[in-house]
Amino acid sequence: MRLAVRILGPVGVGTVLLVTVAACSGSPGPGEPTPKAPYTQAPPTPELVAIATVAPTGHGRPYSPEMIAAELQDVQFGLAPELQSPFIAAALADRIWTYDGRPYREMWFSGSCDEAGAGRCELSVQGLPDYAPTRESEDYYHFEVDLRSGAVRLAALPGGKGFPAELIPEIDGLVRSLDTEGRLEGLTLSYVLWAFPPPDDAFIVRYETGDLEGDRWIHVTVDRANQRILSMEQQVCC
């Protein structure tokens, strides 16, 4: 707001001041709505930064039942209470491997149980290594749990993406060089997972055509240390 002052008559006793109030440029006039503040986006999520390099110790199971039990008890939501029991902790400690044998930088649990009282549950675990440059480099597990029998088994192939991504071109090149029958010709690399021992240095590699109809893919398990293909399974969709 600005003030315009006009003096009427000579300055002195009886001087009359005429004060005019004018709105500043951009200010709303009478009856006009107050303009909204400009939209400000939330600050971007900080990029993930690796906090360690890969340990040379090789694959391993770094968790004790007590360590897993403590992790489970810290879960505040998204995990059925039945899955926070000591026997679940012991089963997970026996089945969770990491690429370099060290505990994860971060680990998440989620799971639910059927409401019919059959004692069947699903449990998922995700782990992020210290050396991961992005959250794409996670390991993930999906378990099926039978609370009545105490059975805990993997429901699907573990997604072992928690290994150094710079190994992918080397692994792809090795697999293609060992494909003497040309079965991978025309297929593109889809993903690479590291595999639990034995052997100690194996990877699971998927190749596919990428066609919407009649898609064909091949899963290859390769032993990197011994430079040999352990299995090659082909599937055709639709």
C-alpha positions in Angstrom: 0.0 0.0 0.0 1.3 3.5 -0.7 0.2 7.0 0.6 -0.2 10.0 -1.6 0.0 13.3 0.4 -1.2 16.6 -1.1 -0.9 19.9 0.8 -3.8 22.3 0.3 -2.8 25.9 0.9 0.4 27.3 2.5 2.2 25.4 5.1 1.5 26.6 8.6 -1.4 26.8 10.9 -4.6 25.5 9.4 -2.8 23.6 6.7 -5.0 20.9 5.3 -3.5 17.6 4.3 -5.3 15.5 1.8 -4.2 11.9 2.2 -5.0 9.5 -0.6 -4.6 5.8 0.0 -3.8 3.8 -3.2 -3.2 0.1 -3.5 0.2 -1.2 -4.5 0.6 -2.9 -7.8 -0.5 -6.5 -7.6 -2.5 -6.1 -4.4 -6.2 -7.2 -4.6 -8.8 -4.4 -4.8 -12.0 -4.3 -2.7 -14.0 -7.5 -3.2 -11.1 -9.2 -5.0 -9.9 -12.6 -3.7 -6.5 -12.8 -2.2 -4.2 -14.6 -4.7 -2.9 -18.0 -3.8 0.7 -18.5 -2.9 2.7 -20.1 -5.8 2.7 -23.9 -5.7 5.9 -25.3 -4.3 6.9 -28.9 -4.9 8.1 -31.0 -2.1 11.8 -31.4 -2.0 13.1 -34.4 -4.0 13.9 -37.6 -2.1 17.6 -37.7 -1.5 19.5 -40.0 -3.8 20.7 -43.2 -2.3 24.5 -43.2 -1.6 26.5 -46.4 -1.1 28.0 -46.4 2.4 30.5 -49.3 1.9 32.1 -51.5 -0.7 31.4 -55.2 -1.3 33.1 -57.4 1.3 35.4 -60.1 -0.1 34.0 -62.7 2.2 31.5 -64.3 -0.2 27.8 -65.2 0.3 26.6 -65.9 3.8 23.8 -66.0 6.3 24.6 -63.1 8.6 21.6 -63.2 10.9 21.0 -65.0 14.1 17.5 -65.8 15.3 17.8 -63.2 18.0 18.8 -60.5 15.4 15.8 -61.3 13.2 13.5 -61.5 16.2 14.6 -57.9 17.2 13.9 -56.7 13.7 10.5 -58.3 13.6 9.5 -56.7 16.9 10.4 -53.3 15.5 7.8 -53.6 12.7 4.9 -51.3 13.7 2.5 -52.0 10.9 2.1 -54.2 7.8 3.0 -57.4 9.5 0.6 -59.8 11.2 1.4 -60.4 14.8 1.5 -64.2 14.2 4.6 -63.6 12.1 6.6 -62.0 14.8 7.1 -65.2 16.7 10.5 -66.8 17.6 10.0 -69.8 15.2 9.5 -67.4 12.3 12.7 -65.5 13.3 14.7 -68.8 13.4 13.4 -69.8 10.0 14.3 -66.5 8.4 17.7 -66.5 10.0 18.3 -69.9 8.3 17.0 -68.8 4.9 18.2 -65.2 4.4 21.5 -64.9 2.5 23.4 -61.8 1.5 25.8 -61.5 -1.4 28.8 -60.6 0.7 27.7 -62.2 4.0 27.1 -59.0 5.8 23.8 -57.7 7.3 21.7 -55.5 5.2 21.8 -51.7 5.5 18.0 -51.7 5.7 15.5 -54.5 5.9 11.7 -54.5 5.6 9.0 -57.1 6.5 5.4 -57.4 5.5 2.9 -60.2 5.7 -0.6 -61.3 6.4 -2.5 -64.4 7.5 -5.8 -65.8 6.3 -8.8 -64.8 8.3 -10.4 -68.3 8.1 -8.2 -69.6 10.9 -6.4 -72.1 8.6 -3.0 -70.8 9.9 -1.6 -70.0 6.4 0.3 -66.8 5.9 2.4 -64.9 3.4 5.6 -63.2 4.4 7.8 -60.9 2.3 11.3 -59.7 3.2 13.3 -57.0 1.4 17.0 -56.2 2.1 19.2 -53.4 0.8 23.0 -53.9 0.9 25.5 -51.3 2.1 27.0 -50.9 -1.3 23.7 -50.5 -3.2 23.7 -47.4 -5.4 19.9 -47.4 -5.9 16.9 -49.1 -4.4 16.7 -51.3 -7.4 19.6 -53.3 -5.9 17.5 -55.0 -3.3 17.1 -58.7 -2.4 13.6 -59.8 -1.8 12.0 -63.0 -0.5 8.5 -64.3 -0.6 7.6 -67.0 1.9 4.6 -69.2 2.6 4.1 -70.0 6.2 2.0 -72.8 7.8 1.5 -71.8 11.4 0.1 -75.2 12.4 3.0 -77.3 11.1 5.6 -74.7 11.5 6.7 -75.0 7.8 8.3 -71.9 6.2 9.2 -72.3 2.5 10.1 -70.0 -0.3 7.0 -69.3 -2.5 9.1 -68.1 -5.5 12.6 -67.7 -6.7 14.4 -65.1 -4.4 15.0 -61.9 -6.2 18.7 -61.5 -5.6 19.4 -58.1 -7.1 21.6 -57.1 -4.2 24.9 -57.7 -6.0 27.3 -55.2 -7.7 25.5 -54.1 -10.9 28.8 -53.6 -12.7 29.0 -57.4 -13.0 26.0 -57.6 -15.3 27.8 -57.0 -18.6 30.4 -59.6 -17.6 27.8 -62.2 -16.7 25.8 -61.6 -19.9 29.0 -61.9 -22.0 29.9 -65.2 -20.3 26.5 -66.8 -20.8 26.4 -65.8 -24.5 29.9 -67.2 -25.0 28.8 -70.5 -23.5 25.7 -70.8 -25.6 27.3 -72.9 -28.3 23.9 -73.9 -29.7 22.7 -70.3 -30.4 19.6 -70.6 -28.3 19.9 -67.0 -27.1 20.1 -65.6 -30.6 17.6 -62.8 -31.0 16.9 -62.6 -27.3 17.6 -59.6 -25.1 18.7 -59.6 -21.5 15.9 -59.1 -19.1 17.5 -59.4 -15.6 20.2 -61.0 -13.6 19.9 -62.4 -10.1 22.6 -63.8 -7.8 21.9 -67.4 -6.7 22.3 -68.9 -3.3 25.1 -71.5 -2.8 25.9 -74.0 -4.0 27.8 -73.3 -6.1 29.5 -70.3 -4.5 29.4 -67.9 -7.5 26.3 -68.6 -9.6 23.8 -66.3 -11.3 20.3 -66.7 -12.7 19.9 -64.8 -16.0 16.7 -64.2 -18.0 16.5 -63.6 -21.7 13.4 -62.8 -23.6 12.0 -61.8 -27.0 9.9 -59.0 -25.7 7.0 -59.8 -28.0 3.5 -59.1 -26.8 2.2 -62.3 -28.3 4.1 -65.6 -28.3 6.8 -64.2 -25.9 9.7 -66.6 -25.4 12.1 -66.5 -22.6 15.0 -68.5 -21.3 16.3 -68.8 -17.7 20.0 -69.6 -17.5 21.8 -70.6 -14.3 25.5 -70.0 -14.8 28.5 -70.8 -12.6 30.7 -67.8 -13.0 33.7 -69.2 -11.1 33.8 -72.4 -13.1 32.7 -70.8 -16.4 29.9 -73.2 -17.2 26.1 -73.3 -17.6 24.3 -75.3 -15.0 20.8 -75.2 -16.6 18.9 -73.5 -19.4 15.1 -73.6 -19.3 13.0 -72.3 -22.1 9.3 -71.2 -21.8 6.9 -69.8 -24.3 3.9 -67.7 -23.3 0.5 -67.8 -25.0 
